[in-house]
Amino acid sequence: MTTPPQPQETPGFVEKLRQEPIDGLAFKNLAFAALTWLRTNHELVNALNVFPVPDGDTGTNMVLTMQSAYDEIKNSPERSIGKIANALAQGALMGARGNSGVILSQLWRGVARALDGKDLLDGETFSRAFSVARDTAYKGVVRPVEGTILTVAKDVASATEKALDITQDPYDILEIAVEEASASVERTPDLLDVLKEAGVVDSGGKGFFFLLDGMLRFSKGMPLDTAVASVKSLSALNFDNAMETVEEGQDYEIVVDFRPHEPLVLEQFYSDLEEMGTSIQIGEGEGMYRMHIHVPTEKRYEPIDYTMSIGTITKVHIENLLAQMEDIEKSSKAQPIKLSPVEPGQIAVVTVAPGPGIANVFASLGAAAIVEGGQTMNPSTQEILQTFENLPTDRIIILPNNKNIFMAAKAASEVTVKQAAVIPSRTVPQGLSALLRLIPNGDFEAVVADMESALGDVETGEITIATRTVEIDGINVHEGEIIVLHNGKLILSTDNLTTACLTFLERANADEYELITLFYGADIQKTEVNQIADKIRGAYADHEVEVQNGGQPHYQFIISIE
């Protein structure tokens, strides 16, 4: 059995479930329910992300981590709950993406430790599992921050420990855990100022709540996959570079802008579209709606006809996804990355790169392996591990180049038998600065220390588009504006790209440095890049100004000053 029964469709399901012990198969069903309910609500979790940048969304990362965990057990007939829990935890670890995914994998590791050697789950063991999960997750974070998923895990553990005074039933323990998780999530803004400032609760904590709530809903016979229309603002809908693979039946991408004749009933609209295709997204702004859907060839006109029946269409976009993927594949084959060969015993550097141009720069500086990733595409522990496991050396240095990838890189370094160190590079320029210190035949510890010291030699600017309206660090940001980050800190929101670049250089004291490098992204025209570069050369006549095609998505520029 790969999926649990659908409780709402099975007579007497709840009564039978409550009467049977929770063994490995029952626990597998609960895990699937957790995954399903989180997936149903992951866009809600994504919407809670505080910082207004295109990022590796928390909900998506947690779903992908949980999917990897469940894939490890979905075909297992094992009835020992301890063995199932350990397999689940291993799957979560290897599939962990982003900081939220890594912390989730640590929570599952704690659960597995508590259930190790157990055949069945009782109330006391369930409570202990929450406590060990809390302890494991806290130990896995160097500087734990309260008001996050860690706090929610801690509060749930405390509540279930106290619950043993009144019940020993594991389903009662689960219900108390869900109640406390909900309450704890609502308290997170009181513990973390950035959440209160943005007017949201913690996204990771909310994702953890949905996992537990999914288990509880399953035990009560409640539906888990009821589609709720997810509506974003129009400017937040970005379909560029969205497809890495084309699933069967996704032949055409259809995007329709329209004004409905009557107030739009979103649930019905979404349900009708589900009959036609997949990858449905809906955006709204000032009475205008945008509908996005992937459909098979024979249905490519159905969404247009349907939308025309309920509103006035103002714009239609049709894209042949199969042809698009062929172009992408040809493009990727046209510019192979030449990685540096590694001899046995040498130090090999594995680095994460968000775009093909940046990947080529890393390769030219001596990188032995490249992991595709960055903002919006956080690689998993397994993906990082696979890049260096077969290299002919046991001395590995990893450059994550993104704060949301560091924990997955660290997890990869801890599960390999090789000697591996992670340099805490948070940006691409930091990674490049560190790589310049590589001595392949040098002393491993000395090279690691030297590369870490190089992180402070460079200033990083990142220019992108705000994904939400919010006030952060005294900066009023409006969705769709150009925002500027200096070493990860938001410093400006503006409507002018040239102003964004020049303001960053001024704030970063670029006049005190010698070299300015502009890595331009996939979403900006080369003519505009050249115009901005000329303005910078005019303002910094004594500096060397280089322009590189970084090819990164979402970020018009990544700027390095050194």
N, C-alpha and C positions, 0 to 999 in steps of 0.2 A: 504494500500500500504506500503510495507516494504522497497522497493528500488525504486529510481527514474527511470524515463525512460532513455533509452540510447540515448543521444542527436544526435549522429552522425547517428542513424538509424531512426530518426523521422523527416519526411519532415516538414519544416516550424517551427521546434522546437524553434530556437533562436528568431524569430520574435514574436511568441506567448508568449514566456517567458518574453520578454522585455515589452510586452504590459500589462501583468497581474501584480497585486500588489504582494508584497512579504508578504504572510501571514505565519501561522505556518507550513502548508504543504510545501510551497515553501522553507521555511527556513530549513525544515527537509531534503529536497533534496540537498540543498547546503551543509548541514552538512555531508551527505553521500558522496557527491563528494569530500569534504575535506578529509574524512577518506580514501576513495579509492585512491586518488592521493598520499597521504602520505604513504599508504601501498605499492603502486607501487614503491615508491622511498626510502623506509625506509632503505634499505641496503646502499644506498648512504649516508644517514644521519649517519648511524652507522660507516661508514668508516671515518667520520670526527672526531671521538672521539680522543682526543689528547693523553691521557696517554696510554702507550703501555701495558696495563694489561687487562686480561679478565674481563669485567665489564658489568654492566647492561646497554646495549647499548641504546643510546638516542633515535634513531629511533624506536627501538622495544618498548621501554617504552612509547613513545608518541603514537604509534599505539594502544597499549593495552589500554591506557587511553582513547583515542578517540573512540575505539570500545565500551568500557563500557559506554561512554557518548551517543553514538548513540543507543546502545541497550535499553537505557531508553526511547527512543522516537520512535523507528522504527515501532511499531504497533499502535501508537497513531493517532487518526483521528482529533486531536485538531487543530483548525485553528487560535487560538490566538498565535501570535508570542511570546508574553511575557511568556505564560505558557509553550510553547515548549522550549524556551531558559532556563527557570528555571529547567525543567526536565533534559535537556541536561547537565547543569552545575552540577546538583546533581549526575548524572551518572559519570561525569568526576571526581568529587571529590572522590566518593567511589571507582572508579577504578584506581585512580592515582597511578602510579608506578615510582619510581625514582624521583630525584629532578626535572627533566624536565617535568615529568608527573604531578607533583604537581603544578608547575608553570603554566602549560597549563590549569589545572583545575581552577586555580585562574583567568586566563584570561577569561575563560568561565563564571566564577562567576561574573566578572565585566560586561561582555556582558549582562548577565541575569538581573543584577541590572538596567542597562540602558534601557532594553526592558520591564521591569516589568510594567504590566498594559496596554501594547500596543497590538493592534490587527494586525497592519501592520508596515512594515519597510520602512521609507523614508530616504532620504539622510542625513538629519540633525540628525536623531536618530542613523543611522548607524555610523556617525562620532563620536557622543557622546559615542556610545558603545565602540569604540576603545579607547577613552580617559578614560572611567571608567575602562576598562579592564587593561589599563596601571597602573592606580592608585592602583587598587586592587592587582595586581601582585607585585608591588614594596612594598606595605605595608606588604605583606605576607612573605617577605624575610628579615631576620634580618640584614644582611650586603649585600645589592645589589652590584653586580659586573657589571661594564659596559663592553661591548663587548660580551654580552650574549643575550639570547632570550629577556631579559628585555629591553635591548637597542633597539632591533628591534621593540618591541611593542611600545616603547616610540616614536621612529621615525615615525612609521606608524600612531600613534595618532596625532602627529604634522602635518603630511602631509595631513591627512584627514580633520583636522580642517581648514587648509588653503584652501582645495579644495572646501569648501562650498562657497567661493567667486566666483567660476566659474561654479559650477554645484550643483543641488539638486537631481540628479538621483542616486539611491543607487548602480546601477551597475557601473556607472562612478566612484563613491567613491571607490568601490571594486577594480577597475582597478588601481586607484592611490595608493591604499593600497598595492597592489601586486608589483607595480613598486618600491615603497619606501622600501618595505620589501627586495626585491632583492638587491637594492643598499645598504641598511643598513647592510645586511649580509656580503657583500663584504668589508665593512669598519671595521668589527669586529676585524680583526688582528691588525688594527692601535690602538685599544683601549685595547687589552689584549696581553701582550708580549708572553704568552705561545702559543697563536695561531700563531703569527708571527714566533716564533721560530720553530714551527712544520710545518709551511707552509700550514695551513688549515683555513677555516672560522669556526665560531661557529656552532656546530651541532644542538643545540636547536633552534637557530635562523633560521637555514636552514629548520628544521622541521616545524616551524611556517610559513615560507614562503610557503612550499608545501601545507599546509592546506588552506591558502588564495588562492594560485594559483589553487588549485583543484576546489574551488568555481568559480573562474573566467573562468577556462577552461569549466566547465559545462555550464556556462551562454553563452559561445561562441560556444557550440556544439562540443567541442573537446574531443577526447577519453581520458579516465582516467585510463584504466587498461592495456595499451600496455606494454607487458612484455619486459623488457630490461635485457639482460643477465648480471648477477652480477658476476664478476670474482674476486676472491681473490687469494692471494698467496697460494701455497700448504700448507705451515706451518700454515697458519691462519685457515685452515679448520680443525675443531675439532668436530668429530661426537660422541665422548664418552659422555654418560649420557645425550644425546640430547633429548630423548623421555620421556616425563612424561605420555603421553597417546598415544595410537595407534588409529588413525582415521580409519574409514571404508575405505577399499581398500588399506591400508598401511600394507600389510602382510610381505613384504620383503624389506630390505635395500640393495641396490646395490651400490658398489663403484668400479669404474674402472679407472685405470691409463693407459694412452695411449699417443702415439705420432702420430699426424695426418699426413696423406700422403700429404695433401695440407694445405695451410693456413686456419685455422678454421674460418668459418663464424659464430660468436657466436650467433647472433640473430636466424639464421636458426637452429643451433644446439639446442638451448634452446627451440625453437618452436617445433621441432620434439620430444624432450624429453617430452614436455607437453602432447603429445598424449599418452604417456605410463604411466606417473605417476605424483607424487607430491613431494614436499620438495626438489626441484632441486637446487643443488649448483655446481658451477664450479670453479676449482682452476687452476692456471697456474704457471709454473716455469721452466725456461731454456728449453722451447720447449716441456715440458711434461705437460699434462693436467690430472686433476682428476675430474671425474664426479660422483656426488652423487645423488641418486634418491630413492624414496619409490614407490613400485609398488604392485599391487595385485598379488596373487599367479600365476594366469594364464599368467601373463606378465613378470615373473621374469627373463626370458632369453632374452627378446626383447632388453633391453638397451645394453646388452653385444654384441648381434649380430649386432645391429646398429652401435655401436662404432667400432667393428671389420671391418665394411664395409668402414669406413672413416680413419682408422689408425691402427697402430700396438699396440696391448694390451700388457702391461708389468706386470699388476697385477690386480686381480679381488677379491673382498671381497663380500660375500653374507651372510646376517644375517636375521634369522627368527625373526621378530619384536614381533610377538605374543608370541613366546616362551620366548623371552627376557623379555617381560613385566611380564610374569608369574613368571620368576625367581626373578625379582625385587620385585614383590608383596610378594612372599614367604620370601624373605630376610627381607623385612620391617616388616612382621608379626612375624618373628623369634626373633626380638629384640625390644619388646615393650618398650617405654619410660615410666618410672614410675615417674609421676609428683607429686609434693608435694601437699597434700590436703590443702584446704583453708577454714578457719572458717569464718562465717559472722563477718565483722568488721575488719578482719586482712588485712594487706598489701599483695597484690598479685603482683608478678613480672612476666611480659610477656617479653620474650626475643627472639630475632631472632638468628637462628643458621644455618650455611651453610652446616652442615654435621651431620649424625646420631650420630657419636661418640661425637662430641662437644655438641649436643643436650642432650645426656645422662649426660655429665658433668654438664651442666646447671641445669638439673633436680635434680641431686644429691646434688646440692648446694641450692636447695629450690625454683627453678622456678615453677610457677603454670601453665604456658602455654608456648608452644614453637611454634614459627612461622618459617616455613622452608624458608630460603632465605639467600641472601648474594650477592657476586659478580655473575653476569650473571642471577640472579633470584631475582629481587627486588619485594617483596610482595606489594600488593596494600593496600590502606587505608582500604578497606572493609575486606580484609583478616586479617589485624592486629586487626581491631575492633572486628571481630567475635570471636577471641581467648579469649577475656576477657568479652564480654557482658553478658555471662551466668554464670560467676563466682559468687559465693555467697558473694561478697563483693563489696563495692563501692569505695575502695581505691586501685588504680592501678598504678604501676610503669612500664614503658616500656623501654627496653634496645634494641636499634636498631642495635648496633654493626657494623655499616657501614655508611659512610658519605652519601651514595646515598639512604639510607632508612630513614634517620632522618626526612625529611620533610613529608613523608607519615605517619610515627609514630606520628609526631606532629599533622597532620591533624586528625588522629584517636582520639587523646586525646582531640581535640577540638569539635568533633561531638558527643561524648558520654555524657550522663548525669552523669556519674560517675566522681569522683575526680581522675584525671589521670595526671601524670607527666612523661615527657620524659627525661631520662638521656642521655646527648649527647655523648654516647660511640661510637667511630668510628671504633673500632676493637674488635675482640673476646676477647683477653686478657683484654682489658679495661672493657668489660662487665662482665667477670668473677671476676675481681677485685672489681667491684661495687657490684656484687651480694653477695660477702662475707660480706658486711656491712649490709645486710638485717636483720632487727628486725621486724618480722611479727606483733607484738603487740605494736610497738613503735609509737612515734609521727610522723605523716606523713611528715611534713615539715622538721623535724630534720633528718629523715632517708633519704629523698631525698638529702638534703645538704651533708650528710655524704657519700652517694654513689657517688655523683658528685666529692667530694674531693678525692675519691679513684682512679679516672681515672688517676691521675698523679703518682700513685704508681707503675706503670708497664710500661715496654718498649715492643713494639711490632715489630716483624719482619715478613715479608710476602715474601715468595719465590715462584715465578711463571715463566711462559714463556712469553717473549715479543711477542706481537701480531702485532707489526709493527716496522719499522726502523725509528728512530727519535732521535733528540738530545734534552734532557730535563735537565735543571739545570746543564749544562756542562757535562752530561753523554751521551756518544755515545752508543746508543742501536741499536742492529741489530736484526731484526725479527728472532725468534726462539731461541735466547739466553736466559739464565737464568738471571732474574733480581731480585734485592733485594730492598725491601722497609723498611725503618725504620720509624715507626710512620706515615706511609703514604707517606713519602718522598723517592723518588728514590735515591739510593746511589751507586748502582753497577750493571754492566752488565758483565756477565762472561759465560764461557762454562763449568764450573765445579760446581756441586751442593755442594760438600763439601766446596769448597772455598767460595761459596755464604753464607753458614751458618756461617762459622768461621769469615768471614769478617764482617757480621752483628754483631756478638757478640762482636767483637773488637770495632767497631764503636759505639756500644751502651754501651760501658764500662761495660760489663758483669762481670768483675772482682770485681766491686763494689757491686754486688748483691749476693744473696745466692741460688736462685732457677732458673733453666732453664727448661722450659717445651716445648717439641716438639710435636705439633699436626700434624701428618702426614696425607696426603690426599689420595684420592682414586686412584690417578694415579702414585703411587710409590710403589715399592716392599718392603716388610718388611725387607728382607735381606739388602737392600741398606740403609734403615732407621737405622738398627742396626749398620751398619758399620759407618755411619755418627755420630750416638750417641756415639759410642766408641771413635771416634776422638775428639769429644767435651769433653767427660769425661777426656781424656788424657790432653787436653789443659786447662781444668778447674777442676783440681783434688780436689779442696776444695769445689766445688759446688755440690749441689744435682741436678742431671739431670734426668728428668722424660720423658717418651715417652708415648704418648696417640694416639690412633687411632681416628683422627678427622673425617675422611671420607669425607672431603670437596672436591669438584671438582676443577680442574684447578690449585690449589695451592699445591705444593708438601709439603710445610711446612707453618704453622703459629706458630711462636715462641714467647713465653712469658718469660720475664725476670723480676723477682721480688725479 
